[in-house]
Amino acid sequence: MENNQSNITEETKHNDNSETIHEQSQQKEKTFSQEEVSQMIKDRLARERRKSDERIRNAIKEAKKLAKMKPVQCLMSPVFKF
């Protein structure tokens, strides 16, 4: 009987410790204001826009280069490699 009581007490202590750790981890979570979130999104969109613009510039550059080539040269271009 004493052994059971001891186990229950230890289990209760363990549960209390687990809850305390869980509460502490919840308190450490970073929260963001709406302004911070908006700025993060704005920054991310700007980065993606720059990447997209770079890909478009490269595609235009490649298209101009291909336009100057003869048809046979175009087929041998890395763009057409399968």
mmCIF file of the N, C-alpha and C atoms, coordinates in Angstrom:
data_MODEL
# 
_entry.id   MODEL 
# 
loop_
_atom_site.group_PDB 
_atom_site.id 
_atom_site.type_symbol 
_atom_site.label_atom_id 
_atom_site.label_alt_id 
_atom_site.label_comp_id 
_atom_site.label_asym_id 
_atom_site.label_entity_id 
_atom_site.label_seq_id 
_atom_site.pdbx_PDB_ins_code 
_atom_site.Cartn_x 
_atom_site.Cartn_y 
_atom_site.Cartn_z 
_atom_site.occupancy 
_atom_site.B_iso_or_equiv 
_atom_site.pdbx_formal_charge 
_atom_site.auth_seq_id 
_atom_site.auth_comp_id 
_atom_site.auth_asym_id 
_atom_site.auth_atom_id 
_atom_site.pdbx_PDB_model_num 
ATOM 1   N N  . MET A 1 1  ? 0.819  -1.179 0.000   1.00 0.00 ? 1  MET A N  1 
ATOM 2   C CA . MET A 1 1  ? 0.000  0.000  0.000   1.00 0.00 ? 1  MET A CA 1 
ATOM 3   C C  . MET A 1 1  ? 0.874  1.258  0.000   1.00 0.00 ? 1  MET A C  1 
ATOM 4   N N  . GLU A 1 2  ? 1.914  1.269  0.865   1.00 0.00 ? 2  GLU A N  1 
ATOM 5   C CA . GLU A 1 2  ? 2.820  2.411  0.909   1.00 0.00 ? 2  GLU A CA 1 
ATOM 6   C C  . GLU A 1 2  ? 3.527  2.589  -0.425  1.00 0.00 ? 2  GLU A C  1 
ATOM 7   N N  . ASN A 1 3  ? 3.872  1.482  -1.055  1.00 0.00 ? 3  ASN A N  1 
ATOM 8   C CA . ASN A 1 3  ? 4.550  1.528  -2.351  1.00 0.00 ? 3  ASN A CA 1 
ATOM 9   C C  . ASN A 1 3  ? 3.657  2.199  -3.386  1.00 0.00 ? 3  ASN A C  1 
ATOM 10  N N  . ASN A 1 4  ? 2.369  1.839  -3.390  1.00 0.00 ? 4  ASN A N  1 
ATOM 11  C CA . ASN A 1 4  ? 1.413  2.459  -4.311  1.00 0.00 ? 4  ASN A CA 1 
ATOM 12  C C  . ASN A 1 4  ? 1.326  3.961  -4.059  1.00 0.00 ? 4  ASN A C  1 
ATOM 13  N N  . GLN A 1 5  ? 1.246  4.338  -2.799  1.00 0.00 ? 5  GLN A N  1 
ATOM 14  C CA . GLN A 1 5  ? 1.149  5.755  -2.438  1.00 0.00 ? 5  GLN A CA 1 
ATOM 15  C C  . GLN A 1 5  ? 2.397  6.495  -2.899  1.00 0.00 ? 5  GLN A C  1 
ATOM 16  N N  . SER A 1 6  ? 3.550  5.871  -2.740  1.00 0.00 ? 6  SER A N  1 
ATOM 17  C CA . SER A 1 6  ? 4.814  6.473  -3.160  1.00 0.00 ? 6  SER A CA 1 
ATOM 18  C C  . SER A 1 6  ? 4.832  6.669  -4.675  1.00 0.00 ? 6  SER A C  1 
ATOM 19  N N  . ASN A 1 7  ? 4.366  5.657  -5.410  1.00 0.00 ? 7  ASN A N  1 
ATOM 20  C CA . ASN A 1 7  ? 4.317  5.752  -6.870  1.00 0.00 ? 7  ASN A CA 1 
ATOM 21  C C  . ASN A 1 7  ? 3.378  6.862  -7.317  1.00 0.00 ? 7  ASN A C  1 
ATOM 22  N N  . ILE A 1 8  ? 2.245  6.974  -6.666  1.00 0.00 ? 8  ILE A N  1 
ATOM 23  C CA . ILE A 1 8  ? 1.271  8.010  -7.016  1.00 0.00 ? 8  ILE A CA 1 
ATOM 24  C C  . ILE A 1 8  ? 1.867  9.393  -6.757  1.00 0.00 ? 8  ILE A C  1 
ATOM 25  N N  . THR A 1 9  ? 2.557  9.541  -5.638  1.00 0.00 ? 9  THR A N  1 
ATOM 26  C CA . THR A 1 9  ? 3.176  10.824 -5.297  1.00 0.00 ? 9  THR A CA 1 
ATOM 27  C C  . THR A 1 9  ? 4.238  11.193 -6.327  1.00 0.00 ? 9  THR A C  1 
ATOM 28  N N  . GLU A 1 10 ? 5.076  10.231 -6.704  1.00 0.00 ? 10 GLU A N  1 
ATOM 29  C CA . GLU A 1 10 ? 6.111  10.484 -7.707  1.00 0.00 ? 10 GLU A CA 1 
ATOM 30  C C  . GLU A 1 10 ? 5.485  10.830 -9.055  1.00 0.00 ? 10 GLU A C  1 
ATOM 31  N N  . GLU A 1 11 ? 4.420  10.128 -9.401  1.00 0.00 ? 11 GLU A N  1 
ATOM 32  C CA . GLU A 1 11 ? 3.736  10.390 -10.664 1.00 0.00 ? 11 GLU A CA 1 
ATOM 33  C C  . GLU A 1 11 ? 3.151  11.797 -10.672 1.00 0.00 ? 11 GLU A C  1 
ATOM 34  N N  . THR A 1 12 ? 2.577  12.194 -9.568  1.00 0.00 ? 12 THR A N  1 
ATOM 35  C CA . THR A 1 12 ? 2.008  13.538 -9.452  1.00 0.00 ? 12 THR A CA 1 
ATOM 36  C C  . THR A 1 12 ? 3.103  14.590 -9.595  1.00 0.00 ? 12 THR A C  1 
ATOM 37  N N  . LYS A 1 13 ? 4.241  14.371 -8.943  1.00 0.00 ? 13 LYS A N  1 
ATOM 38  C CA . LYS A 1 13 ? 5.362  15.305 -9.057  1.00 0.00 ? 13 LYS A CA 1 
ATOM 39  C C  . LYS A 1 13 ? 5.836  15.392 -10.502 1.00 0.00 ? 13 LYS A C  1 
ATOM 40  N N  . HIS A 1 14 ? 5.921  14.250 -11.161 1.00 0.00 ? 14 HIS A N  1 
ATOM 41  C CA . HIS A 1 14 ? 6.365  14.211 -12.557 1.00 0.00 ? 14 HIS A CA 1 
ATOM 42  C C  . HIS A 1 14 ? 5.397  14.991 -13.442 1.00 0.00 ? 14 HIS A C  1 
ATOM 43  N N  . ASN A 1 15 ? 4.111  14.795 -13.237 1.00 0.00 ? 15 ASN A N  1 
ATOM 44  C CA . ASN A 1 15 ? 3.102  15.520 -14.016 1.00 0.00 ? 15 ASN A CA 1 
ATOM 45  C C  . ASN A 1 15 ? 3.192  17.021 -13.766 1.00 0.00 ? 15 ASN A C  1 
ATOM 46  N N  . ASP A 1 16 ? 3.400  17.398 -12.498 1.00 0.00 ? 16 ASP A N  1 
ATOM 47  C CA . ASP A 1 16 ? 3.534  18.820 -12.166 1.00 0.00 ? 16 ASP A CA 1 
ATOM 48  C C  . ASP A 1 16 ? 4.750  19.418 -12.868 1.00 0.00 ? 16 ASP A C  1 
ATOM 49  N N  . ASN A 1 17 ? 5.857  18.677 -12.876 1.00 0.00 ? 17 ASN A N  1 
ATOM 50  C CA . ASN A 1 17 ? 7.070  19.149 -13.552 1.00 0.00 ? 17 ASN A CA 1 
ATOM 51  C C  . ASN A 1 17 ? 6.838  19.281 -15.052 1.00 0.00 ? 17 ASN A C  1 
ATOM 52  N N  . SER A 1 18 ? 6.152  18.323 -15.632 1.00 0.00 ? 18 SER A N  1 
ATOM 53  C CA . SER A 1 18 ? 5.864  18.360 -17.066 1.00 0.00 ? 18 SER A CA 1 
ATOM 54  C C  . SER A 1 18 ? 5.015  19.569 -17.416 1.00 0.00 ? 18 SER A C  1 
ATOM 55  N N  . GLU A 1 19 ? 4.018  19.841 -16.584 1.00 0.00 ? 19 GLU A N  1 
ATOM 56  C CA . GLU A 1 19 ? 3.153  21.003 -16.825 1.00 0.00 ? 19 GLU A CA 1 
ATOM 57  C C  . GLU A 1 19 ? 3.946  22.297 -16.701 1.00 0.00 ? 19 GLU A C  1 
ATOM 58  N N  . THR A 1 20 ? 4.837  22.365 -15.719 1.00 0.00 ? 20 THR A N  1 
ATOM 59  C CA . THR A 1 20 ? 5.649  23.566 -15.522 1.00 0.00 ? 20 THR A CA 1 
ATOM 60  C C  . THR A 1 20 ? 6.560  23.784 -16.725 1.00 0.00 ? 20 THR A C  1 
ATOM 61  N N  . ILE A 1 21 ? 7.186  22.744 -17.201 1.00 0.00 ? 21 ILE A N  1 
ATOM 62  C CA . ILE A 1 21 ? 8.056  22.838 -18.377 1.00 0.00 ? 21 ILE A CA 1 
ATOM 63  C C  . ILE A 1 21 ? 7.244  23.270 -19.586 1.00 0.00 ? 21 ILE A C  1 
ATOM 64  N N  . HIS A 1 22 ? 6.072  22.704 -19.745 1.00 0.00 ? 22 HIS A N  1 
ATOM 65  C CA . HIS A 1 22 ? 5.202  23.062 -20.874 1.00 0.00 ? 22 HIS A CA 1 
ATOM 66  C C  . HIS A 1 22 ? 4.807  24.533 -20.799 1.00 0.00 ? 22 HIS A C  1 
ATOM 67  N N  . GLU A 1 23 ? 4.459  24.992 -19.608 1.00 0.00 ? 23 GLU A N  1 
ATOM 68  C CA . GLU A 1 23 ? 4.080  26.397 -19.424 1.00 0.00 ? 23 GLU A CA 1 
ATOM 69  C C  . GLU A 1 23 ? 5.254  27.316 -19.730 1.00 0.00 ? 23 GLU A C  1 
ATOM 70  N N  . GLN A 1 24 ? 6.450  26.921 -19.309 1.00 0.00 ? 24 GLN A N  1 
ATOM 71  C CA . GLN A 1 24 ? 7.637  27.739 -19.565 1.00 0.00 ? 24 GLN A CA 1 
ATOM 72  C C  . GLN A 1 24 ? 7.926  27.813 -21.059 1.00 0.00 ? 24 GLN A C  1 
ATOM 73  N N  . SER A 1 25 ? 7.778  26.703 -21.751 1.00 0.00 ? 25 SER A N  1 
ATOM 74  C CA . SER A 1 25 ? 8.049  26.717 -23.187 1.00 0.00 ? 25 SER A CA 1 
ATOM 75  C C  . SER A 1 25 ? 7.024  27.569 -23.919 1.00 0.00 ? 25 SER A C  1 
ATOM 76  N N  . GLN A 1 26 ? 5.797  27.586 -23.437 1.00 0.00 ? 26 GLN A N  1 
ATOM 77  C CA . GLN A 1 26 ? 4.782  28.433 -24.050 1.00 0.00 ? 26 GLN A CA 1 
ATOM 78  C C  . GLN A 1 26 ? 5.098  29.903 -23.815 1.00 0.00 ? 26 GLN A C  1 
ATOM 79  N N  . GLN A 1 27 ? 5.655  30.215 -22.674 1.00 0.00 ? 27 GLN A N  1 
ATOM 80  C CA . GLN A 1 27 ? 5.991  31.601 -22.363 1.00 0.00 ? 27 GLN A CA 1 
ATOM 81  C C  . GLN A 1 27 ? 7.153  32.088 -23.220 1.00 0.00 ? 27 GLN A C  1 
ATOM 82  N N  . LYS A 1 28 ? 8.030  31.199 -23.655 1.00 0.00 ? 28 LYS A N  1 
ATOM 83  C CA . LYS A 1 28 ? 9.193  31.570 -24.447 1.00 0.00 ? 28 LYS A CA 1 
ATOM 84  C C  . LYS A 1 28 ? 8.855  31.766 -25.922 1.00 0.00 ? 28 LYS A C  1 
ATOM 85  N N  . GLU A 1 29 ? 7.671  31.368 -26.366 1.00 0.00 ? 29 GLU A N  1 
ATOM 86  C CA . GLU A 1 29 ? 7.305  31.506 -27.767 1.00 0.00 ? 29 GLU A CA 1 
ATOM 87  C C  . GLU A 1 29 ? 7.288  32.970 -28.157 1.00 0.00 ? 29 GLU A C  1 
ATOM 88  N N  . LYS A 1 30 ? 7.866  33.258 -29.322 1.00 0.00 ? 30 LYS A N  1 
ATOM 89  C CA . LYS A 1 30 ? 7.916  34.628 -29.826 1.00 0.00 ? 30 LYS A CA 1 
ATOM 90  C C  . LYS A 1 30 ? 6.588  34.966 -30.474 1.00 0.00 ? 30 LYS A C  1 
ATOM 91  N N  . THR A 1 31 ? 6.063  36.103 -30.121 1.00 0.00 ? 31 THR A N  1 
ATOM 92  C CA . THR A 1 31 ? 4.850  36.579 -30.770 1.00 0.00 ? 31 THR A CA 1 
ATOM 93  C C  . THR A 1 31 ? 5.207  37.817 -31.577 1.00 0.00 ? 31 THR A C  1 
ATOM 94  N N  . PHE A 1 32 ? 4.493  38.030 -32.661 1.00 0.00 ? 32 PHE A N  1 
ATOM 95  C CA . PHE A 1 32 ? 4.770  39.135 -33.559 1.00 0.00 ? 32 PHE A CA 1 
ATOM 96  C C  . PHE A 1 32 ? 3.562  40.058 -33.634 1.00 0.00 ? 32 PHE A C  1 
ATOM 97  N N  . SER A 1 33 ? 3.840  41.333 -33.736 1.00 0.00 ? 33 SER A N  1 
ATOM 98  C CA . SER A 1 33 ? 2.755  42.292 -33.925 1.00 0.00 ? 33 SER A CA 1 
ATOM 99  C C  . SER A 1 33 ? 2.323  42.240 -35.390 1.00 0.00 ? 33 SER A C  1 
ATOM 100 N N  . GLN A 1 34 ? 1.182  42.812 -35.682 1.00 0.00 ? 34 GLN A N  1 
ATOM 101 C CA . GLN A 1 34 ? 0.703  42.832 -37.067 1.00 0.00 ? 34 GLN A CA 1 
ATOM 102 C C  . GLN A 1 34 ? 1.683  43.592 -37.958 1.00 0.00 ? 34 GLN A C  1 
ATOM 103 N N  . GLU A 1 35 ? 2.280  44.643 -37.442 1.00 0.00 ? 35 GLU A N  1 
ATOM 104 C CA . GLU A 1 35 ? 3.262  45.416 -38.210 1.00 0.00 ? 35 GLU A CA 1 
ATOM 105 C C  . GLU A 1 35 ? 4.476  44.568 -38.557 1.00 0.00 ? 35 GLU A C  1 
ATOM 106 N N  . GLU A 1 36 ? 4.955  43.769 -37.593 1.00 0.00 ? 36 GLU A N  1 
ATOM 107 C CA . GLU A 1 36 ? 6.111  42.905 -37.838 1.00 0.00 ? 36 GLU A CA 1 
ATOM 108 C C  . GLU A 1 36 ? 5.785  41.853 -38.892 1.00 0.00 ? 36 GLU A C  1 
ATOM 109 N N  . VAL A 1 37 ? 4.619  41.260 -38.792 1.00 0.00 ? 37 VAL A N  1 
ATOM 110 C CA . VAL A 1 37 ? 4.206  40.247 -39.768 1.00 0.00 ? 37 VAL A CA 1 
ATOM 111 C C  . VAL A 1 37 ? 4.083  40.877 -41.149 1.00 0.00 ? 37 VAL A C  1 
ATOM 112 N N  . SER A 1 38 ? 3.482  42.039 -41.218 1.00 0.00 ? 38 SER A N  1 
ATOM 113 C CA . SER A 1 38 ? 3.332  42.737 -42.498 1.00 0.00 ? 38 SER A CA 1 
ATOM 114 C C  . SER A 1 38 ? 4.693  43.043 -43.110 1.00 0.00 ? 38 SER A C  1 
ATOM 115 N N  . GLN A 1 39 ? 5.639  43.461 -42.287 1.00 0.00 ? 39 GLN A N  1 
ATOM 116 C CA . GLN A 1 39 ? 6.985  43.768 -42.783 1.00 0.00 ? 39 GLN A CA 1 
ATOM 117 C C  . GLN A 1 39 ? 7.685  42.505 -43.271 1.00 0.00 ? 39 GLN A C  1 
ATOM 118 N N  . MET A 1 40 ? 7.536  41.395 -42.548 1.00 0.00 ? 40 MET A N  1 
ATOM 119 C CA . MET A 1 40 ? 8.139  40.128 -42.976 1.00 0.00 ? 40 MET A CA 1 
ATOM 120 C C  . MET A 1 40 ? 7.581  39.703 -44.330 1.00 0.00 ? 40 MET A C  1 
ATOM 121 N N  . ILE A 1 41 ? 6.284  39.825 -44.485 1.00 0.00 ? 41 ILE A N  1 
ATOM 122 C CA . ILE A 1 41 ? 5.645  39.447 -45.751 1.00 0.00 ? 41 ILE A CA 1 
ATOM 123 C C  . ILE A 1 41 ? 6.118  40.364 -46.870 1.00 0.00 ? 41 ILE A C  1 
ATOM 124 N N  . LYS A 1 42 ? 6.179  41.647 -46.581 1.00 0.00 ? 42 LYS A N  1 
ATOM 125 C CA . LYS A 1 42 ? 6.631  42.624 -47.577 1.00 0.00 ? 42 LYS A CA 1 
ATOM 126 C C  . LYS A 1 42 ? 8.064  42.307 -48.024 1.00 0.00 ? 42 LYS A C  1 
ATOM 127 N N  . ASP A 1 43 ? 8.944  42.008 -47.070 1.00 0.00 ? 43 ASP A N  1 
ATOM 128 C CA . ASP A 1 43 ? 10.333 41.668 -47.384 1.00 0.00 ? 43 ASP A CA 1 
ATOM 129 C C  . ASP A 1 43 ? 10.416 40.399 -48.227 1.00 0.00 ? 43 ASP A C  1 
ATOM 130 N N  . ARG A 1 44 ? 9.638  39.404 -47.846 1.00 0.00 ? 44 ARG A N  1 
ATOM 131 C CA . ARG A 1 44 ? 9.642  38.135 -48.572 1.00 0.00 ? 44 ARG A CA 1 
ATOM 132 C C  . ARG A 1 44 ? 9.163  38.326 -50.010 1.00 0.00 ? 44 ARG A C  1 
ATOM 133 N N  . LEU A 1 45 ? 8.093  39.089 -50.186 1.00 0.00 ? 45 LEU A N  1 
ATOM 134 C CA . LEU A 1 45 ? 7.585  39.356 -51.532 1.00 0.00 ? 45 LEU A CA 1 
ATOM 135 C C  . LEU A 1 45 ? 8.613  40.108 -52.370 1.00 0.00 ? 45 LEU A C  1 
ATOM 136 N N  . ALA A 1 46 ? 9.320  41.044 -51.767 1.00 0.00 ? 46 ALA A N  1 
ATOM 137 C CA . ALA A 1 46 ? 10.356 41.792 -52.489 1.00 0.00 ? 46 ALA A CA 1 
ATOM 138 C C  . ALA A 1 46 ? 11.478 40.861 -52.940 1.00 0.00 ? 46 ALA A C  1 
ATOM 139 N N  . ARG A 1 47 ? 11.900 39.931 -52.064 1.00 0.00 ? 47 ARG A N  1 
ATOM 140 C CA . ARG A 1 47 ? 12.949 38.968 -52.444 1.00 0.00 ? 47 ARG A CA 1 
ATOM 141 C C  . ARG A 1 47 ? 12.489 38.097 -53.600 1.00 0.00 ? 47 ARG A C  1 
ATOM 142 N N  . GLU A 1 48 ? 11.266 37.599 -53.515 1.00 0.00 ? 48 GLU A N  1 
ATOM 143 C CA . GLU A 1 48 ? 10.741 36.740 -54.580 1.00 0.00 ? 48 GLU A CA 1 
ATOM 144 C C  . GLU A 1 48 ? 10.585 37.513 -55.882 1.00 0.00 ? 48 GLU A C  1 
ATOM 145 N N  . ARG A 1 49 ? 10.191 38.763 -55.794 1.00 0.00 ? 49 ARG A N  1 
ATOM 146 C CA . ARG A 1 49 ? 10.043 39.598 -56.990 1.00 0.00 ? 49 ARG A CA 1 
ATOM 147 C C  . ARG A 1 49 ? 11.404 39.784 -57.666 1.00 0.00 ? 49 ARG A C  1 
ATOM 148 N N  . ARG A 1 50 ? 12.451 40.025 -56.860 1.00 0.00 ? 50 ARG A N  1 
ATOM 149 C CA . ARG A 1 50 ? 13.801 40.176 -57.427 1.00 0.00 ? 50 ARG A CA 1 
ATOM 150 C C  . ARG A 1 50 ? 14.245 38.895 -58.121 1.00 0.00 ? 50 ARG A C  1 
ATOM 151 N N  . LYS A 1 51 ? 13.987 37.748 -57.505 1.00 0.00 ? 51 LYS A N  1 
ATOM 152 C CA . LYS A 1 51 ? 14.342 36.465 -58.123 1.00 0.00 ? 51 LYS A CA 1 
ATOM 153 C C  . LYS A 1 51 ? 13.603 36.283 -59.437 1.00 0.00 ? 51 LYS A C  1 
ATOM 154 N N  . SER A 1 52 ? 12.328 36.592 -59.428 1.00 0.00 ? 52 SER A N  1 
ATOM 155 C CA . SER A 1 52 ? 11.503 36.444 -60.625 1.00 0.00 ? 52 SER A CA 1 
ATOM 156 C C  . SER A 1 52 ? 11.994 37.374 -61.730 1.00 0.00 ? 52 SER A C  1 
ATOM 157 N N  . ASP A 1 53 ? 12.296 38.615 -61.373 1.00 0.00 ? 53 ASP A N  1 
ATOM 158 C CA . ASP A 1 53 ? 12.808 39.570 -62.355 1.00 0.00 ? 53 ASP A CA 1 
ATOM 159 C C  . ASP A 1 53 ? 14.113 39.075 -62.971 1.00 0.00 ? 53 ASP A C  1 
ATOM 160 N N  . GLU A 1 54 ? 14.973 38.497 -62.149 1.00 0.00 ? 54 GLU A N  1 
ATOM 161 C CA . GLU A 1 54 ? 16.250 37.961 -62.636 1.00 0.00 ? 54 GLU A CA 1 
ATOM 162 C C  . GLU A 1 54 ? 16.015 36.815 -63.621 1.00 0.00 ? 54 GLU A C  1 
ATOM 163 N N  . ARG A 1 55 ? 15.084 35.926 -63.304 1.00 0.00 ? 55 ARG A N  1 
ATOM 164 C CA . ARG A 1 55 ? 14.778 34.812 -64.218 1.00 0.00 ? 55 ARG A CA 1 
ATOM 165 C C  . ARG A 1 55 ? 14.219 35.338 -65.537 1.00 0.00 ? 55 ARG A C  1 
ATOM 166 N N  . ILE A 1 56 ? 13.387 36.354 -65.463 1.00 0.00 ? 56 ILE A N  1 
ATOM 167 C CA . ILE A 1 56 ? 12.816 36.932 -66.685 1.00 0.00 ? 56 ILE A CA 1 
ATOM 168 C C  . ILE A 1 56 ? 13.916 37.576 -67.525 1.00 0.00 ? 56 ILE A C  1 
ATOM 169 N N  . ARG A 1 57 ? 14.810 38.328 -66.875 1.00 0.00 ? 57 ARG A N  1 
ATOM 170 C CA . ARG A 1 57 ? 15.918 38.949 -67.621 1.00 0.00 ? 57 ARG A CA 1 
ATOM 171 C C  . ARG A 1 57 ? 16.780 37.892 -68.293 1.00 0.00 ? 57 ARG A C  1 
ATOM 172 N N  . ASN A 1 58 ? 17.067 36.809 -67.585 1.00 0.00 ? 58 ASN A N  1 
ATOM 173 C CA . ASN A 1 58 ? 17.870 35.732 -68.168 1.00 0.00 ? 58 ASN A CA 1 
ATOM 174 C C  . ASN A 1 58 ? 17.153 35.080 -69.344 1.00 0.00 ? 58 ASN A C  1 
ATOM 175 N N  . ALA A 1 59 ? 15.854 34.884 -69.236 1.00 0.00 ? 59 ALA A N  1 
ATOM 176 C CA . ALA A 1 59 ? 15.083 34.275 -70.323 1.00 0.00 ? 59 ALA A CA 1 
ATOM 177 C C  . ALA A 1 59 ? 15.068 35.189 -71.548 1.00 0.00 ? 59 ALA A C  1 
ATOM 178 N N  . ILE A 1 60 ? 14.918 36.483 -71.337 1.00 0.00 ? 60 ILE A N  1 
ATOM 179 C CA . ILE A 1 60 ? 14.930 37.436 -72.454 1.00 0.00 ? 60 ILE A CA 1 
ATOM 180 C C  . ILE A 1 60 ? 16.303 37.448 -73.116 1.00 0.00 ? 60 ILE A C  1 
ATOM 181 N N  . LYS A 1 61 ? 17.338 37.446 -72.305 1.00 0.00 ? 61 LYS A N  1 
ATOM 182 C CA . LYS A 1 61 ? 18.714 37.428 -72.823 1.00 0.00 ? 61 LYS A CA 1 
ATOM 183 C C  . LYS A 1 61 ? 18.941 36.180 -73.683 1.00 0.00 ? 61 LYS A C  1 
ATOM 184 N N  . GLU A 1 62 ? 18.501 35.033 -73.186 1.00 0.00 ? 62 GLU A N  1 
ATOM 185 C CA . GLU A 1 62 ? 18.652 33.773 -73.928 1.00 0.00 ? 62 GLU A CA 1 
ATOM 186 C C  . GLU A 1 62 ? 17.820 33.806 -75.209 1.00 0.00 ? 62 GLU A C  1 
ATOM 187 N N  . ALA A 1 63 ? 16.623 34.355 -75.152 1.00 0.00 ? 63 ALA A N  1 
ATOM 188 C CA . ALA A 1 63 ? 15.765 34.433 -76.342 1.00 0.00 ? 63 ALA A CA 1 
ATOM 189 C C  . ALA A 1 63 ? 16.399 35.320 -77.408 1.00 0.00 ? 63 ALA A C  1 
ATOM 190 N N  . LYS A 1 64 ? 16.984 36.437 -76.999 1.00 0.00 ? 64 LYS A N  1 
ATOM 191 C CA . LYS A 1 64 ? 17.657 37.320 -77.956 1.00 0.00 ? 64 LYS A CA 1 
ATOM 192 C C  . LYS A 1 64 ? 18.853 36.619 -78.593 1.00 0.00 ? 64 LYS A C  1 
ATOM 193 N N  . LYS A 1 65 ? 19.579 35.866 -77.783 1.00 0.00 ? 65 LYS A N  1 
ATOM 194 C CA . LYS A 1 65 ? 20.734 35.128 -78.296 1.00 0.00 ? 65 LYS A CA 1 
ATOM 195 C C  . LYS A 1 65 ? 20.275 34.077 -79.305 1.00 0.00 ? 65 LYS A C  1 
ATOM 196 N N  . LEU A 1 66 ? 19.200 33.371 -78.981 1.00 0.00 ? 66 LEU A N  1 
ATOM 197 C CA . LEU A 1 66 ? 18.672 32.353 -79.896 1.00 0.00 ? 66 LEU A CA 1 
ATOM 198 C C  . LEU A 1 66 ? 18.134 32.986 -81.177 1.00 0.00 ? 66 LEU A C  1 
ATOM 199 N N  . ALA A 1 67 ? 17.571 34.176 -81.078 1.00 0.00 ? 67 ALA A N  1 
ATOM 200 C CA . ALA A 1 67 ? 17.014 34.850 -82.250 1.00 0.00 ? 67 ALA A CA 1 
ATOM 201 C C  . ALA A 1 67 ? 18.108 35.202 -83.253 1.00 0.00 ? 67 ALA A C  1 
ATOM 202 N N  . LYS A 1 68 ? 19.317 35.418 -82.784 1.00 0.00 ? 68 LYS A N  1 
ATOM 203 C CA . LYS A 1 68 ? 20.430 35.754 -83.668 1.00 0.00 ? 68 LYS A CA 1 
ATOM 204 C C  . LYS A 1 68 ? 21.049 34.522 -84.325 1.00 0.00 ? 68 LYS A C  1 
ATOM 205 N N  . MET A 1 69 ? 20.765 33.352 -83.804 1.00 0.00 ? 69 MET A N  1 
ATOM 206 C CA . MET A 1 69 ? 21.360 32.115 -84.319 1.00 0.00 ? 69 MET A CA 1 
ATOM 207 C C  . MET A 1 69 ? 20.611 31.602 -85.539 1.00 0.00 ? 69 MET A C  1 
ATOM 208 N N  . LYS A 1 70 ? 21.324 30.768 -86.276 1.00 0.00 ? 70 LYS A N  1 
ATOM 209 C CA . LYS A 1 70 ? 20.696 30.062 -87.391 1.00 0.00 ? 70 LYS A CA 1 
ATOM 210 C C  . LYS A 1 70 ? 19.893 28.904 -86.799 1.00 0.00 ? 70 LYS A C  1 
ATOM 211 N N  . PRO A 1 71 ? 18.895 28.407 -87.522 1.00 0.00 ? 71 PRO A N  1 
ATOM 212 C CA . PRO A 1 71 ? 18.053 27.320 -86.990 1.00 0.00 ? 71 PRO A CA 1 
ATOM 213 C C  . PRO A 1 71 ? 18.843 26.111 -86.489 1.00 0.00 ? 71 PRO A C  1 
ATOM 214 N N  . VAL A 1 72 ? 19.877 25.714 -87.200 1.00 0.00 ? 72 VAL A N  1 
ATOM 215 C CA . VAL A 1 72 ? 20.665 24.545 -86.785 1.00 0.00 ? 72 VAL A CA 1 
ATOM 216 C C  . VAL A 1 72 ? 21.385 24.840 -85.469 1.00 0.00 ? 72 VAL A C  1 
ATOM 217 N N  . GLN A 1 73 ? 21.894 26.040 -85.328 1.00 0.00 ? 73 GLN A N  1 
ATOM 218 C CA . GLN A 1 73 ? 22.580 26.416 -84.090 1.00 0.00 ? 73 GLN A CA 1 
ATOM 219 C C  . GLN A 1 73 ? 21.607 26.422 -82.907 1.00 0.00 ? 73 GLN A C  1 
ATOM 220 N N  . CYS A 1 74 ? 20.384 26.852 -83.170 1.00 0.00 ? 74 CYS A N  1 
ATOM 221 C CA . CYS A 1 74 ? 19.367 26.871 -82.109 1.00 0.00 ? 74 CYS A CA 1 
ATOM 222 C C  . CYS A 1 74 ? 19.117 25.471 -81.571 1.00 0.00 ? 74 CYS A C  1 
ATOM 223 N N  . LEU A 1 75 ? 19.028 24.511 -82.486 1.00 0.00 ? 75 LEU A N  1 
ATOM 224 C CA . LEU A 1 75 ? 18.760 23.134 -82.065 1.00 0.00 ? 75 LEU A CA 1 
ATOM 225 C C  . LEU A 1 75 ? 19.903 22.562 -81.244 1.00 0.00 ? 75 LEU A C  1 
ATOM 226 N N  . MET A 1 76 ? 21.099 23.078 -81.445 1.00 0.00 ? 76 MET A N  1 
ATOM 227 C CA . MET A 1 76 ? 22.260 22.580 -80.706 1.00 0.00 ? 76 MET A CA 1 
ATOM 228 C C  . MET A 1 76 ? 22.453 23.341 -79.386 1.00 0.00 ? 76 MET A C  1 
ATOM 229 N N  . SER A 1 77 ? 21.642 24.346 -79.161 1.00 0.00 ? 77 SER A N  1 
ATOM 230 C CA . SER A 1 77 ? 21.734 25.150 -77.942 1.00 0.00 ? 77 SER A CA 1 
ATOM 231 C C  . SER A 1 77 ? 21.349 24.313 -76.720 1.00 0.00 ? 77 SER A C  1 
ATOM 232 N N  . PRO A 1 78 ? 21.955 24.585 -75.563 1.00 0.00 ? 78 PRO A N  1 
ATOM 233 C CA . PRO A 1 78 ? 21.608 23.848 -74.336 1.00 0.00 ? 78 PRO A CA 1 
ATOM 234 C C  . PRO A 1 78 ? 20.135 23.978 -73.951 1.00 0.00 ? 78 PRO A C  1 
ATOM 235 N N  . VAL A 1 79 ? 19.472 25.009 -74.436 1.00 0.00 ? 79 VAL A N  1 
ATOM 236 C CA . VAL A 1 79 ? 18.059 25.200 -74.121 1.00 0.00 ? 79 VAL A CA 1 
ATOM 237 C C  . VAL A 1 79 ? 17.235 24.039 -74.654 1.00 0.00 ? 79 VAL A C  1 
ATOM 238 N N  . PHE A 1 80 ? 17.645 23.478 -75.776 1.00 0.00 ? 80 PHE A N  1 
ATOM 239 C CA . PHE A 1 80 ? 16.881 22.420 -76.424 1.00 0.00 ? 80 PHE A CA 1 
ATOM 240 C C  . PHE A 1 80 ? 17.381 21.018 -76.080 1.00 0.00 ? 80 PHE A C  1 
ATOM 241 N N  . LYS A 1 81 ? 18.301 20.899 -75.165 1.00 0.00 ? 81 LYS A N  1 
ATOM 242 C CA . LYS A 1 81 ? 18.794 19.573 -74.762 1.00 0.00 ? 81 LYS A CA 1 
ATOM 243 C C  . LYS A 1 81 ? 17.735 18.879 -73.918 1.00 0.00 ? 81 LYS A C  1 
ATOM 244 N N  . PHE A 1 82 ? 17.528 17.631 -74.191 1.00 0.00 ? 82 PHE A N  1 
ATOM 245 C CA . PHE A 1 82 ? 16.516 16.851 -73.464 1.00 0.00 ? 82 PHE A CA 1 
ATOM 246 C C  . PHE A 1 82 ? 17.165 15.877 -72.523 1.00 0.00 ? 82 PHE A C  1 
# 
